[in-house]
């Protein structure tokens, strides 16, 4: 009853609008004091210190800095323009270029907000001016902007590995095939849609294509694709080849992003200050929630909450896949209302011991949950990608257009999750092959 009361108080406080970090910590400390007495205040600082001294977490502000700095360099906008010119002959070429650039930015930065805003500012007006339907244009931009949640280096994967005690390097490797599969499914959808509904996706004329392609040069293509490729290889290549740990690779990425911004002539004092401020701001939010989640985990386990849940599941006689289905549905529904960071720190410490009890592959579980969490950026009413896109969209684009546009991509993600549940080898094959 005390454990159930703990959850009820926690969710009631969250629904009332209290900050997540302080709600987790405050409610946990109150219940922990009645459960452990004064000893709680000896145990909690030790647990928090042990969590915050993790070297893995150092990579979070470094990857955030890398993403912000790369966005300031202007490489993303040039990449979008060049891809649009190259794919001009293909029906839906602008939308396909958005999906490809979204994947490249995800592998370079992993910052959803920056990606959605950049592509919204650059691509949405061009797509609308071409006569693309508002739902078609906004849907692919919002969906492609969230690819940074599953394509490494992903903050979601770093936090997931930290909470579930899984190798970040293995998580990055395991996410490659699901991430690439998602991009391919997006491209197939926008192309097939463009073929079926040509009136909603007008084609470039031959004269326009010739005019645009005159702007291309070998030097432009070299700068456009080589610089992001260098960053991707420097970060992911060093991890996959075992040269650097994820934390060391994050430092390499931060340095490379700074040097690339310098090469582009955009390394101004203002951009440095902005990158530092946004990195500190986002990192502080993540770590404050982590402190609260650490307090919650200590109290929950100290009161026997994990044993209680395992016993409850055993008495319910749930199969491992039935329990997985309940968790995935619960996380999907929670994604409508709360942020992915909060879901990771609230849900995963509770359910991970049960997955371990069922002897399920935690690497596979982590990728499934990460794909599920990606939908939280797209599901109304609180999908952050929808807010980011609406903030930079022309006044003619209504919220209803964006909501309708993202529905096919949510369905695509659910289909991919279902396929990976049926075929776990999609996740486990590459880490085992490279091991």
C-alpha positions as CSV (number, residue, x, y, z in Angstrom):
1,X,0.0,0.0,0.0
2,X,2.9,2.4,0.8
3,X,4.4,1.7,-2.6
4,X,1.1,2.3,-4.4
5,X,0.6,5.5,-2.3
6,X,4.1,6.7,-3.4
7,X,3.2,6.3,-7.1
8,X,-0.2,8.0,-6.6
9,X,1.4,11.0,-4.9
10,X,4.1,11.2,-7.5
11,X,1.7,11.2,-10.5
12,X,-0.8,13.5,-8.7
13,X,2.0,16.1,-8.2
14,X,3.1,15.8,-11.8
15,X,-0.4,16.3,-13.1
16,X,-0.7,19.4,-10.9
17,X,2.2,20.8,-12.8
18,X,5.1,20.7,-10.3
19,X,8.6,20.4,-11.8
20,X,9.5,16.8,-12.5
21,X,13.0,16.9,-10.8
22,X,11.7,18.4,-7.6
23,X,8.6,16.3,-7.5
24,X,10.7,13.1,-7.8
25,X,13.1,14.1,-5.2
26,X,10.6,15.8,-2.8
27,X,8.0,12.9,-2.8
28,X,10.7,10.3,-2.5
29,X,12.4,12.1,0.5
30,X,9.1,12.4,2.3
31,X,8.3,8.7,1.9
32,X,11.9,7.7,2.5
33,X,12.0,9.5,5.8
34,X,9.0,7.6,7.1
35,X,10.5,4.3,5.8
36,X,14.2,4.7,6.8
37,X,14.2,7.6,9.3
38,X,17.3,9.8,9.5
39,X,19.4,7.2,7.8
40,X,17.9,8.3,4.5
41,X,20.0,11.5,4.6
42,X,23.2,9.4,4.9
43,X,22.3,7.1,2.1
44,X,20.9,9.6,-0.5
45,X,24.1,11.8,-0.9
46,X,26.2,8.7,-1.4
47,X,23.8,7.3,-4.0
48,X,23.6,10.7,-5.8
49,X,27.4,11.1,-5.8
50,X,27.9,7.6,-7.2
51,X,25.4,8.4,-10.0
52,X,26.8,11.8,-10.9
53,X,30.4,10.6,-10.9
54,X,29.7,8.3,-13.8
55,X,32.0,9.2,-16.7
56,X,29.3,8.2,-19.2
57,X,27.2,11.2,-18.2
58,X,30.0,13.6,-19.1
59,X,29.2,12.9,-22.8
60,X,25.7,14.5,-22.4
61,X,26.8,18.2,-22.3
62,X,29.5,17.4,-24.9
63,X,27.1,16.0,-27.4
64,X,24.6,18.8,-26.8
65,X,27.4,21.4,-27.4
66,X,28.4,19.5,-30.6
67,X,24.9,19.7,-31.9
68,X,24.4,23.4,-31.1
69,X,27.7,24.4,-32.6
70,X,27.1,22.4,-35.8
71,X,23.7,24.1,-36.2
72,X,25.4,27.5,-35.9
73,X,28.0,26.6,-38.6
74,X,25.4,26.7,-41.4
75,X,26.4,23.3,-42.7
76,X,22.9,22.0,-42.2
77,X,21.2,24.6,-44.4
78,X,23.7,24.1,-47.2
79,X,23.2,20.4,-47.0
80,X,19.4,20.8,-47.4
81,X,19.7,23.1,-50.4
82,X,22.3,20.8,-52.2
83,X,20.2,17.6,-51.6
84,X,17.1,19.3,-52.9
85,X,18.9,20.2,-56.1
86,X,20.4,16.7,-56.5
87,X,17.0,15.0,-56.1
88,X,15.0,17.5,-58.1
89,X,14.2,15.0,-60.9
90,X,12.6,12.5,-58.4
91,X,9.0,13.1,-57.5
92,X,8.9,14.2,-53.9
93,X,12.6,14.9,-54.1
94,X,12.4,17.8,-51.6
95,X,10.7,15.5,-49.0
96,X,13.3,12.8,-49.7
97,X,16.1,15.3,-49.2
98,X,14.5,16.3,-45.9
99,X,14.6,12.6,-44.7
100,X,18.2,12.1,-45.8
101,X,19.4,15.4,-44.3
102,X,17.5,14.6,-41.1
103,X,19.3,11.3,-40.8
104,X,22.7,13.0,-41.5
105,X,22.0,15.7,-38.9
106,X,20.9,13.0,-36.4
107,X,24.2,11.2,-36.9
108,X,26.1,14.5,-36.6
109,X,24.2,16.2,-33.7
110,X,21.4,14.2,-32.1
111,X,19.6,17.4,-31.1
112,X,15.9,17.2,-32.1
113,X,15.0,20.9,-31.5
114,X,17.9,22.3,-33.6
115,X,17.2,19.8,-36.5
116,X,13.4,20.5,-36.6
117,X,13.9,24.3,-36.5
118,X,16.6,24.3,-39.1
119,X,14.7,22.1,-41.6
120,X,11.5,24.0,-40.8
121,X,13.0,27.3,-41.6
122,X,14.8,26.1,-44.8
123,X,12.5,23.5,-46.3
124,X,9.0,24.2,-45.3
125,X,8.6,27.5,-47.2
126,X,10.3,25.9,-50.3
127,X,7.9,22.9,-50.1
128,X,4.8,25.1,-49.6
129,X,5.9,27.4,-52.5
130,X,6.3,24.3,-54.7
131,X,2.6,23.5,-54.0
132,X,3.2,20.6,-51.6
133,X,0.3,19.9,-49.3
134,X,0.7,21.3,-45.8
135,X,0.2,17.9,-44.2
136,X,2.8,16.2,-46.4
137,X,5.4,18.9,-45.9
138,X,5.1,19.3,-42.1
139,X,4.9,15.5,-41.5
140,X,8.2,14.6,-43.1
141,X,10.0,17.6,-41.4
142,X,8.7,16.8,-37.9
143,X,9.4,13.0,-38.3
144,X,12.9,13.5,-39.8
145,X,13.8,15.9,-37.1
146,X,13.2,13.2,-34.4
147,X,15.7,10.7,-36.0
148,X,18.3,12.0,-33.5
149,X,16.4,10.0,-30.8
150,X,17.4,6.6,-32.3
151,X,20.4,7.3,-34.6
152,X,23.6,7.5,-32.6
153,X,25.0,9.6,-31.0
154,X,21.7,9.9,-29.3
155,X,21.1,11.4,-25.8
156,X,18.2,8.9,-25.4
157,X,20.6,6.0,-25.8
158,X,23.2,7.5,-23.5
159,X,20.6,8.0,-20.7
160,X,19.0,4.6,-21.4
161,X,22.4,2.9,-21.1
162,X,23.2,4.8,-17.9
163,X,19.8,3.8,-16.3
164,X,19.8,0.2,-17.5
165,X,23.6,-0.3,-16.9
166,X,24.2,-1.3,-20.6
167,X,27.3,-0.5,-22.7
168,X,26.7,2.8,-24.5
169,X,29.0,1.6,-27.3
170,X,26.9,-1.5,-27.8
171,X,23.7,0.6,-27.7
172,X,25.1,2.9,-30.5
173,X,26.0,-0.1,-32.6
174,X,22.6,-1.9,-32.0
175,X,20.7,1.3,-33.0
176,X,22.3,1.5,-36.5
177,X,20.1,-1.0,-38.4
178,X,16.8,0.2,-36.8
179,X,17.7,3.8,-37.4
180,X,18.6,3.2,-41.1
181,X,15.5,1.1,-41.5
182,X,13.4,4.0,-40.2
183,X,14.9,6.4,-42.6
184,X,14.3,4.0,-45.5
185,X,10.7,3.6,-44.5
186,X,10.2,7.3,-44.4
187,X,11.7,7.7,-47.9
188,X,9.5,4.9,-49.3
189,X,6.4,6.5,-47.8
190,X,7.1,10.0,-49.2
191,X,8.0,8.6,-52.6
192,X,4.9,6.3,-52.9
193,X,2.6,9.1,-51.6
194,X,4.1,11.5,-54.2
195,X,3.4,8.9,-57.0
196,X,-0.2,8.2,-55.8
197,X,-1.1,11.9,-55.2
198,X,0.9,13.9,-57.8
199,X,-1.5,16.8,-57.4
200,X,-0.4,17.2,-53.7
201,X,3.3,16.8,-54.6
202,X,4.1,18.9,-57.8
203,X,7.1,17.9,-59.8
204,X,10.0,20.2,-60.8
205,X,10.0,21.3,-64.4
206,X,12.9,20.3,-66.6
207,X,13.9,24.0,-67.0
208,X,14.0,24.5,-63.2
209,X,16.1,21.4,-62.7
210,X,18.7,22.6,-65.3
211,X,18.7,26.1,-63.7
212,X,19.3,24.7,-60.2
213,X,21.9,22.2,-61.3
214,X,24.0,25.0,-62.8
215,X,24.5,26.1,-59.2
216,X,26.3,22.8,-58.4
217,X,30.0,22.5,-58.5
218,X,32.5,19.9,-57.3
219,X,33.8,22.3,-54.7
220,X,30.3,22.8,-53.3
221,X,29.5,19.1,-53.2
222,X,32.9,18.4,-51.6
223,X,32.3,20.9,-48.8
224,X,28.6,20.0,-48.3
225,X,29.1,16.3,-47.8
226,X,32.7,15.9,-46.6
227,X,32.4,18.1,-43.5
228,X,29.4,16.3,-41.9
229,X,31.0,13.0,-43.0
230,X,34.2,13.8,-41.1
231,X,32.2,14.5,-38.0
232,X,30.2,11.3,-38.2
233,X,33.3,9.2,-38.8
234,X,35.2,11.0,-36.0
235,X,32.4,10.3,-33.5
236,X,30.8,7.0,-34.5
237,X,33.9,5.5,-36.2
238,X,36.0,6.0,-33.1
239,X,33.4,4.2,-31.0
240,X,32.7,1.3,-33.4
241,X,36.4,0.6,-34.0
242,X,37.0,0.6,-30.2
243,X,39.4,3.6,-30.5
244,X,37.5,5.8,-28.0
245,X,34.8,5.4,-25.4
246,X,31.5,7.2,-25.9
247,X,32.7,10.0,-23.5
248,X,36.0,10.4,-25.4
249,X,34.1,10.3,-28.7
250,X,31.9,13.1,-27.4
251,X,34.9,15.2,-26.7
252,X,36.2,14.5,-30.2
253,X,32.9,15.5,-31.7
254,X,32.7,18.7,-29.7
255,X,36.2,19.7,-30.9
256,X,35.5,18.7,-34.5
257,X,32.2,20.7,-34.5
258,X,34.1,23.7,-33.3
259,X,36.8,23.3,-36.0
260,X,34.1,22.9,-38.7
261,X,32.4,26.1,-37.5
262,X,35.7,27.8,-37.7
263,X,36.3,26.6,-41.3
264,X,32.9,28.0,-42.2
265,X,33.8,31.4,-40.7
266,X,31.0,31.2,-38.1
267,X,33.0,30.7,-34.9
268,X,32.0,34.0,-33.4
269,X,32.0,34.9,-29.7
270,X,28.2,35.1,-29.8
271,X,27.9,31.6,-31.2
272,X,30.3,30.2,-28.6
273,X,28.3,31.8,-25.8
274,X,25.0,30.5,-27.3
275,X,26.4,26.9,-27.5
276,X,27.8,27.1,-24.0
277,X,24.6,28.5,-22.6
278,X,22.3,25.9,-24.3
279,X,24.6,23.1,-23.4
280,X,24.6,24.1,-19.7
281,X,20.9,24.7,-19.6
282,X,19.9,21.4,-21.2
283,X,22.5,19.4,-19.2
284,X,21.4,21.0,-15.9
285,X,17.8,20.0,-16.7
286,X,18.8,16.4,-17.4
287,X,21.0,16.1,-14.3
288,X,18.4,17.6,-12.0
289,X,15.9,15.1,-13.1
290,X,18.5,12.4,-12.7
291,X,19.1,13.5,-9.1
292,X,15.4,13.2,-8.4
293,X,15.2,9.9,-10.2
294,X,18.1,8.6,-8.1
295,X,16.2,9.5,-4.9
296,X,13.1,7.8,-6.2
297,X,15.0,4.7,-7.1
298,X,16.7,4.5,-3.7
299,X,13.4,4.8,-1.8
300,X,11.4,2.6,-4.2
301,X,14.0,-0.3,-4.0
302,X,14.5,0.3,-0.3
303,X,10.9,-0.3,0.4
304,X,11.0,-3.5,-1.6
305,X,9.1,-2.0,-4.6
306,X,11.0,-4.0,-7.2
307,X,10.4,-7.3,-5.3
308,X,6.7,-6.3,-5.0
309,X,6.4,-5.8,-8.7
310,X,8.2,-9.0,-9.6
311,X,5.9,-10.9,-7.2
312,X,2.8,-9.1,-8.7
313,X,3.8,-10.1,-12.2
314,X,4.5,-13.7,-11.2
315,X,1.1,-13.9,-9.5
316,X,-0.6,-12.4,-12.6
317,X,1.1,-15.2,-14.6
318,X,2.1,-12.8,-17.4
319,X,4.4,-14.1,-20.1
320,X,7.5,-12.1,-20.9
321,X,6.0,-10.8,-24.1
322,X,2.8,-9.9,-22.4
323,X,4.7,-7.9,-19.8
324,X,6.7,-6.2,-22.7
325,X,3.5,-5.3,-24.4
326,X,2.1,-3.7,-21.3
327,X,5.3,-1.7,-20.8
328,X,5.5,-0.5,-24.4
329,X,1.8,0.5,-24.4
330,X,2.3,2.3,-21.1
331,X,5.4,4.2,-22.4
332,X,3.6,5.1,-25.6
333,X,0.6,6.6,-23.7
334,X,2.9,8.4,-21.3
335,X,4.7,9.9,-24.3
336,X,1.5,11.9,-25.0
337,X,1.9,13.8,-21.8
338,X,5.5,13.8,-20.4
339,X,9.0,14.2,-21.8
340,X,11.2,11.3,-22.8
341,X,13.8,12.1,-20.1
342,X,11.1,11.8,-17.4
343,X,9.9,8.5,-18.9
344,X,13.4,7.1,-18.9
345,X,14.1,8.0,-15.3
346,X,10.7,7.1,-13.9
347,X,9.8,3.9,-15.9
348,X,13.0,2.2,-16.7
349,X,14.5,1.8,-13.2
350,X,11.2,0.1,-12.2
351,X,10.8,-2.3,-15.1
352,X,14.4,-3.2,-15.8
353,X,14.7,-5.7,-12.8
354,X,11.6,-7.4,-14.1
355,X,13.0,-7.8,-17.6
356,X,16.2,-9.2,-16.0
357,X,14.0,-11.6,-14.0
358,X,12.5,-12.8,-17.3
359,X,16.1,-13.1,-18.7
360,X,15.2,-10.9,-21.7
361,X,18.0,-9.2,-23.7
362,X,18.3,-5.7,-22.2
363,X,20.0,-4.3,-25.4
364,X,17.0,-5.3,-27.4
365,X,14.6,-3.9,-24.8
366,X,16.6,-0.6,-24.7
367,X,16.3,-0.1,-28.5
368,X,12.6,-1.0,-28.5
369,X,11.9,1.6,-25.7
370,X,14.1,4.2,-27.5
371,X,12.0,3.8,-30.7
372,X,8.9,4.0,-28.6
373,X,10.2,7.2,-27.0
374,X,10.8,8.7,-30.4
375,X,7.0,8.8,-30.9
376,X,6.7,11.0,-27.8
377,X,8.1,13.9,-29.9
378,X,5.4,13.4,-32.5
379,X,2.3,12.6,-30.4
380,X,-0.1,15.5,-29.5
381,X,-0.8,17.3,-27.3
382,X,2.8,17.7,-26.0
383,X,5.0,16.5,-28.9
384,X,8.0,18.8,-28.8
385,X,8.7,18.4,-32.5
386,X,5.2,19.7,-33.3
387,X,5.8,22.8,-31.1
388,X,9.2,23.4,-32.6
389,X,7.8,23.2,-36.2
390,X,4.7,25.3,-35.4
391,X,7.0,28.0,-34.0
392,X,8.8,28.5,-37.3
393,X,6.0,27.6,-39.7
394,X,4.2,30.3,-41.8
395,X,0.8,31.5,-40.4
396,X,-1.0,29.5,-43.1
397,X,0.1,26.3,-41.5
398,X,-2.2,25.4,-38.7
399,X,-1.6,23.0,-35.8
400,X,-4.2,20.6,-37.3
401,X,-2.1,20.3,-40.5
402,X,0.9,19.3,-38.5
403,X,-1.2,16.8,-36.4
404,X,-2.6,15.2,-39.5
405,X,0.8,15.1,-41.2
406,X,2.6,13.1,-38.5
407,X,0.1,10.3,-38.2
408,X,1.6,8.1,-41.0
409,X,5.1,8.4,-39.4
410,X,3.8,7.3,-36.0
411,X,2.2,4.3,-37.7
412,X,5.5,3.6,-39.5
413,X,7.4,3.6,-36.1
414,X,4.8,1.3,-34.5
415,X,5.1,-1.1,-37.4
416,X,9.0,-1.1,-37.1
417,X,8.7,-1.7,-33.4
418,X,6.4,-4.7,-34.1
419,X,8.9,-6.1,-36.6
420,X,11.8,-5.8,-34.2
421,X,9.8,-7.5,-31.5
422,X,9.2,-10.4,-33.9
423,X,12.9,-10.4,-35.1
424,X,15.3,-9.4,-32.3
425,X,18.2,-10.2,-34.6
426,X,17.7,-6.8,-36.3
427,X,19.1,-5.3,-33.0
428,X,21.4,-8.0,-31.8
429,X,23.1,-9.0,-35.1
430,X,25.5,-6.1,-35.6
431,X,26.8,-5.9,-32.0
432,X,27.5,-9.7,-32.1
433,X,29.1,-9.4,-35.5
434,X,31.5,-6.6,-34.4
435,X,32.2,-8.2,-31.0
